Amino acid sequence: MMDTRAQSIGLARFILSLIAAAPIVWIVWETTGRILPGAKNATNNSSANQATVWIQDGIDWLPLAFLLISFIGIVVLAIFQREVLR
């Protein structure tokens, strides 16, 4: 008898990883939303201000990064199940 529960467990992992990522993104946004504006205003050095902008851009793209990591994980799991667990 073939076990077909693995794909549904993979989908549950995908959803649970997004649920786990939501509070992380919220905490990062809350803390950096207060710190980064002050860091940008604290100096007139263009390199430091550019680094602050890059960090802010990375933080703004954080939800997409978590979504991409979760999606790649489910694709890898599907390939693993198809090729190895036959």
N, C-alpha and C positions, 0 to 999 in steps of 0.2 A: 504494500500500500504506500502510495506516494504522499509525503507530507507537504501540504501546500500552505501552511500557516506562515511561512517565513516572509512572504511579500507583505502581508498585512502587518506583521511586526515591524517591517522596514518602514511602512507608511506611518505607523504609530511613532516610531523613533523620529521620523521627519517632523511630525507635528509637535512632539514633545521637545525637540531641539529648538523649534521656533518659540514655543512657550517659555522655555528656559532662557532664550536669548532676549526676550522682551524686557524682563527686569534689569538685565545687564545693560542693555541699551539705555533704558530709562535712568539708571544710576549714573552712567557715563555722561549722558546729556545734562543731568542735573548738576553734577560736580563741575564739569568743564564749562558749562554755561556761565558760571560765576567766576571761574579762574581765567579763562582765555581773554575776555575783554580787558581785564586788568593787566594781563601780561602784555597785551598789544599796546596799551596806553602807557606802560611803565618805561618804555624805551623809544628812542628815535632811530635806533639802528635798523637799517632796512633789512639786513639779513635775519635779525631776530624777529622782526615783524613778518617777514616772508615765511619763516618756519612756523610761526603761530598760525598763519593762514593755512599752511599745509596740514598742520595738526587738526585744525577745525574742519577742513575738507575731509580728512580721513574719518573724523568722528561723524560727520554728516552722512558719509557713505557706509557707516557701520551696520545698519540694518540690512543693506544690500549684501554686505560681506557675509553676514550670518545666513541669509537666505541662499546665497551661492554655495557656501560650504555645506549646508544641509542638502541642497539639491544634488551636488556632486556626490555626497555621501550616499544618497538613495540610488543614484545611478551606479555607483561602484558596488553597492550591495546587490543590486539586480544582476549585474554582470557576474559577480562572484557566485551568486546562487545558480545562475544558468550554467556557468562553465565548470565550477568545482563541485557543486552539490548535486550533480546529476544522478 
